[in-house]
Amino acid sequence: MNKKELILDVAIDLFAKEGFEKTPVSAICERAGVSKGLVFHHFKNKNVLLRAIFIRTTEMIGNIGKPHEKVRDPKERLAALIEAILSSMSEHRKLYKFNLNVMLQPATREILSDLINERNSMLFDTTDDIFKRISEDNSKTLTHVFVSEINGIALNYLYFYDDFPLEEIRKQLINKYK
């Protein structure tokens, strides 16, 4: 792992545990075993570091649905997307929790507002394309419902329940949209 990736990984961990505002760059440097100069060589300031983490996660999320884009049947494609989103959420739980946290905090939301809007548009457009193929008449409404369901699942899984039945929810959601 190169130093830039190490800095990103350490920052994700510390921001997730301590919060963005409560984590000084010096703590990142100490944990990563790098100088402040090296951190600032890669990232102009702590806000740029936060944006880099968010961009990295957005790229990961954007790649979730890529393998399933070639699935022709829209209901199968939606089922594959649900599988991919929930699997990724489970596999990268800490990263998703961190991302949800920074999107909901006013100070970090302001730093990331353009990136949050881009990510939301990406998810909405991908899902709307599927729902247009299922039902042209109300695709926007179905898309809003679906995105709200995914967001609600994420919130409950990541924050509210240690024993959240993600696997059962996945099955139920797929059945709902068959």
Disulfide bonds with the S-S distance in Angstrom:
none
